[in-house]
């Protein structure tokens, strides 16, 4: 081999060796920065990577064609693996950055008028009467009123609930009313005909900070409660809506125990913000903080963390996991038209969502739905713990970006992961569901109309309290 070719070959080997070292250092720095590996594990990884690099670099720079070829092949394989690893790490960092920061709720307050009115824009309501809920109790309503006041003068009329607002408009007792998107959806579900003669004149987008001061705890040593709430909307997770799923996850890291307490969607609970009672599903339209307070009052506990998800979150997760397997206890057809058999059912995201939401197909309604929701949650956990998660890891993290809301910070989550990896703990998981009796009551959202509710069974609630206390 000529000196020129030999020099060119050595230059290539040196550059390849340098590039391998750069990539290795980068992946180690990112692993350290993510901070999910215990230090002992990180030291082992560091030594292993450096040792492999030294062996490969020695093969690259030594004399001998065969050794050089082996060195080149190994270095290329290592670089490809590390580049994939760096991609995983960067996606992980991007995912962790969103934790604990989306601490606001989005509300879309609409100015509604009669379709046959002469009002075509907001200025037409100058010196008119606008009906709304008590703005001293509802921050979003208060912010909306302040925005309207910048453009026009008007007279306010405070009405007691959303039903009375619509009726006052239909009866021409007011010229316009203020209703949030979730309130309109709730009214349409009960009586869509109410809106045949109503139109939206203007919409205000209101962002309000979620005020939920949590006690500082050691997530790997202290017991804590997490509220998981699932709202009945697609798209933007910060948007308020009814909370159809409410589960309290009580965690005792010392004894490695977890208790899942499920609350029926129509459970009749006290709303301390409004000094009144309502269904727990309605708490979601007033924000996650209202749901948290209602659950705390019901179970006499402190909620340390919350996780809010919606339909989009569930569908995307399950589809990216390649579907889930559900062992159904019932044969039924959901309101969406999906059929489920007794025994094994392999479901995609849409089918799983319909399975978890269905209640009208059962005589026991929400009681069966809670059990089905627990089946879906268990199936997702099993899939997440399987080896298949590796191939979909990046896509899964990307799909979760801005698809859930939590007050848990990235430091708390990484500390928990590091602790679990270090101890390889197995967990004892138990379930409890609150029960009650069917009834019809007035609610804060509908103060003049009887609605179906589930009245809490004291024995059921006390049993849940005792189990939570024993865990904590």
N, C-alpha and C positions, 0 to 999 in steps of 0.2 A: 504494500500500500504506500502511495506517495506521501511525502511529508505534509503536502497541502491537504490531502484527503484526511490524513490522520489528525491534523490540527482541527479541521472542520468537524470531524467526528467527536473529538474531545470537547470542543466548544458546545456542541449539541448536548453532550452528556452533562456538562457543567450547568447549562441553562435549565435542563430538565431537572437536575438535582435541586437547583435553587427554587424552581417553581414548585416542586414537591414540598420543600421546606416551608415556603410561603403559604401554600394551601393548608399544610398541617398546622402551622401556627394559627392561621385564621380560624380553623375549625375548633381548635382548643380554646382560643380566646372567646369564641361564641358560646361554647359549652360552659365555660366559666361565668360568662356574663348572664346566661339564662339561669344559672344557679339552681338546677334541679338535681344535680348529682352530689351526693355526700362527698366530702373531701377525700376520704379513703378511695372511693371509686374514681374520683377525678385524678388522683395521683397514679393509680393503676393505669388509667387510660393514657395519661401523659407519658408514662414510662413506656407503655406498649407502642404508642405512635412513634416516639423518638427512636425506640429500638428498631422497629420495622423500617423507619426512614434510613437509619444508619446502615442497615443491611442492604437495602435497595441501592443507596448511594454508593456503597462500596462496590456493589456489582456493576454499577454504571461507570465508575471511574477506574476500575482495575483493568489489567490486560487480559485479553481473551474474548474472542467474538461471541462464544456461547454465553459466557457470563454477562457480557454487555447486552445481548438480546434478551436474556431473562430479566435483567435489570430494567430495560426499557418497557417490556411487557408488564412487569409488576408495578412500575411507577405509573404507567398509564391507567392500569386498573385501579390503583390506589387513588389517583387524582380524580377519576370518574366517580368513585365511591364517595370521596370527600366533597366533591362539588354537589352531589345529591344531598349529602349530609348538611352542607352549608345552606342549601335551599330549604331543607326542613327546619334548620335553626332560625333562619331569617323569617320564615312564616310563623314559627313559634313566637318569636319576639314581637312580630306584628300583631299576633293574636293577644299576647299578654298585655300589650300597650293599651288595649281598649278596656281592660278590667278596672272597675272602680271610678271611671271617668264620665260615663254617660249618666250622670246623676240629675237628669231632668226629665220632665214629662212633656209631651207635645199634645196640645189640645187645639182643635179647629172649631172655633165658635162662629156659628152662622147667624146672620140677620135674616129672618124669614118674614115674608109678607104674603098677603093673599094674591093669587094669580090675577084676579080681575081688578086689582088696585092700580092706581096711577103711578105707583112708585117703581122707578126703573134704576135708580142709583141711590147711594147713601144720602146725598144732599136733599133728596126728596122728603126725607124724614125729619128735616129741620122743624123744630117746634111741635113735633108729634109725640105720641106716647109709645114707649118701648117697654115691653114686659120682660122680666128676667127673674132668676132665682136670687136669693139674698146674697148680695155681693160682699157682705161682711163675713159670710161663711165660705164663700167660694172664691179663691184667689184668681182663678182664670176668668170668672165673670167680672170681677173687679177690674182686672187688667183690660178686658175687652171694653168695658164702659169708659175707662180712661182714654182708650184709643178713639172711641166714637166721639167723645167730648172735644177732641182736638179739631174735629171737622164740623160738627153741628151742635146745636142746642136741642135738648129733648127733655121730656118728662119721664121719670122712671116709675115703673109700677112693679113692686115686688110681689111675686106669686109663689105659692107654697111648693108646687111640684111641676114636673114637665108636662103632665097631662093637663093641668089647669092652664099652663102656658098656651098650649095648642088650642084648647077650647076657648080661651079668651080671645085669641086671634080669629078663630072661626066665627065667634059671636060678635066680632068687630068692637070688642071692649078695649082693645089696644090696636095700634097701627102696625106694630112689628113685635117680634119676640126674638130672644137670644137662646139658641140651643146648640150644644156641642154635637159633633158627629156621632159619638157613641150613644147619646141620648136619642138622637133621631133614629138610629138603627134599632134601638130598643123599642121605641114607639111603633115603628113600621112593622116590627115582628109581631106585635100585639094587634095592630090594626093599621094596615097599610093604606086603607081608604082615607084615613085622616089627612093624608098629604096630597090627595088628589087636587085640592084647591089652594095649595101652598107652594110658593117658590122661594128659592134662596136668592137674596138680593146682594149679599156681600159676605165674605168669609175672612175672619181674622185668625192667623196662626199665632198661638200663644205658647211660649216655652216657660215652664216654671220649674225651679229647682226642687228636687226631691229632698226634703229635710228629714233625714233619718239618722240621728246621732247614735252610733253604736259604741258600746263599751269596748275598750281595748282588751283583747284577750290573746292568749298564746294558743294558736290554732292547733298545735301539736300536743298540748298539755291540758288545756281547759275544755270543758264541755260547752257545746253551743247548739243553737237552733238555726236552721235555714228554712225560709219559706220559699217554696217553689210555686209560682203562680203562672198559669197558662191562660192567656187572653184570647178571645174569639175573633181575631183579626188576622189578615195577611199583611205583609209588607213591613213598614217602619215599626220597629219594636218600641220606640219611645212613645208611640201614640196610645192614649188611654182607651180602654174598652172593658167590657165585662170580663171578669175573671172566672172562667168556667172550671178551671182545675186549681185546687189549693191543697198543697201537701206540706206538712212540717217534717223536716228531716232533723231528728235529734241525734247528735253525734257525741260519743264519749271516747276520745282517743286513748285514754288510759286503759280502759277495759276492752277497747276495740268493739264497741257496740253501736249499732245504728237502729233507730226506731223511726218508721215512716207512719205518720198520722195523716189520714186522708179525711178531708172535710167535704161533705156534699155541697153542690153548687147553690142549692136553695136553702141552706141552713140559715136560720133566723138569728142574726147576731146584732150586738149593740155597736153603734157607731158613735164613739165618744166625741168626734169632731162636730157632730150635729145633734148630740143628745137625743138620739132616736134609734129605732131598730130598722134593719133592712136585710135582704138576702145577701149572703156573702159575695155572690156573683156580681151584684150591683156595686160593691165597693171598688171594683176595678175602674169604673167610669169616673171615680173621683181621685184615682191615682194609687200607686203601689203603697204609699204611706198610710192611706186609709185602710187598705187590706191588712197591712201589718198590725195596725192598732187594734183592728177588730179581732184578729187571731190571738193577739197578746191578751186581750180582755177575756176572750172565750176560754182560753186554756191556762190563763194565769201564768204566762211565761214571758221571757224576753226573746224577741227575734233578733239575732245578731247579724244574720246575713239574709239577703233575698236574691233569688234568681227569677227573672221574668222572661218567659218565652211566648211565642205565638204559633199560629198554624204554619207559617213559612219555615220557622225553625225546625219544627218536628218533621215536616215533609222533606226538607233538604238533608237533614241528618240521616234519616232512614234510607233515602234514595242513594246517598253517597256510601252508605254502609252496604249497599246491595240488597236492601230489603231486610225484614226480620221474620222470624218464625214465632207464631202465636199458637198456644195450645188452648183453644176456646172451649169453654164449658157449655156453650149454647149454640144452637143453630138459629140464625136469624138473618134478616135482610135489613140493612141500614136505610135511613131516609134518603141517602145518596144513591141507593140502588145496588150497593155491593152486598154479595151474599157470603156468609161465613158458615162453615160446617163445624160440628163438634169434633174436637181433636186438632190436628196440625193444620195451620193455615199460613201460607207464605205470602206476606203482604209488602207492597211497595208503600211509599210515603203517603199517598192519597188514601189508600185502603186502610192503612194503620190509623190515620187521623180519623176516618169515618168510624172505625172500630172503637176508638177511644171516646168518641163524642156521642155515640148512639145511646139513647135512653128510652125512647118511645116504643121500641120493639119489646120492652120488658115490662112485666107487671110490677116489678120492684124498681123500675126506672133508674134513678140516680144511684141506688145501692149497687146495682149490677155494673153501671158505668164506672164507678170507682174501682171495682175489682178488675174490670177490663183495662182501665188506665194503669193499674199496677202491673198487669201482664205486659203492657206495651213498654213501660219503664224498665221492667226486668229484662225484656228481650233486647232493648237497646243497650243496656249495661253488658249483657252477655256478648253482644256483637262487638262492643267497644273493647272488651277484654280479649277478643280473639286475635289471632295473628293477621287476619285480613285487614285490620286497621292500618297496618304499615303501608299497604299499597294505596290506600285512600287518605293517608294522613294529611297531605298538603291540601287536597281538595276539601277535606272536612274542615280544616281550620279556616280556609278561605270562605267556606259557606257559612261559618259561624260568625264571621266578622259583621258586627252591627246587627246580629240576629237575636241577641239576648242582652238582658240588662242585669247588672249585678253591682253590689257595693263591696264585693270582695276584691282586694287589690292584687296586683301581680305578685307582690312580695309574699302575701299570705298564701296564694295558691302554690307558688314555687316552693315555699317552705313546707307546705303540706305534702307535695309530691316528693321532695327530698327525704322527708321523714319516712314516708311510706316505702320508698326504695331502700332506705337504709335498714328498716326493720322487716320488710316483706311481711307485713302483718296480714292475718286473715281476719275477716270481720263477721260478727254475728249480727244478722239483719232480721229485724222483726217488724210486723205490720199491725196497725190497728186502724179501724175505720169508725168514725163517729156515726151515730144512728139517731133517729128521731121519729116523730109521728107526723103524718100528713095533716095539713091545716091550711086555712086561708086567713091572712092577716093584712092590715094596712102596713105599708112600708114607707121609709123616708122618701124614696123615689116616686112612689104612687100613694100619696097620703089620703086620697079620696076614693081609692079603688082597691077592693080586696084582691090579693094575689095568692097563688099557691106558694106555700113555704113549708119547710120541714122544721118543726119545732124541736129543739134539742132535747134529747133524752138525758136527764141529769146523771143517771147511772152510767151511761155511755161516756159522757163528758168526764165524769169523775174517774172512770176507769182509765181514760186516756191521760188525764192529769197524773194519776199515780204511776203509769208506765213511763211517762216523760220524766217525772221526778226520780224514778228509780234509775233511769238511764243517766240523768244529769248528776 
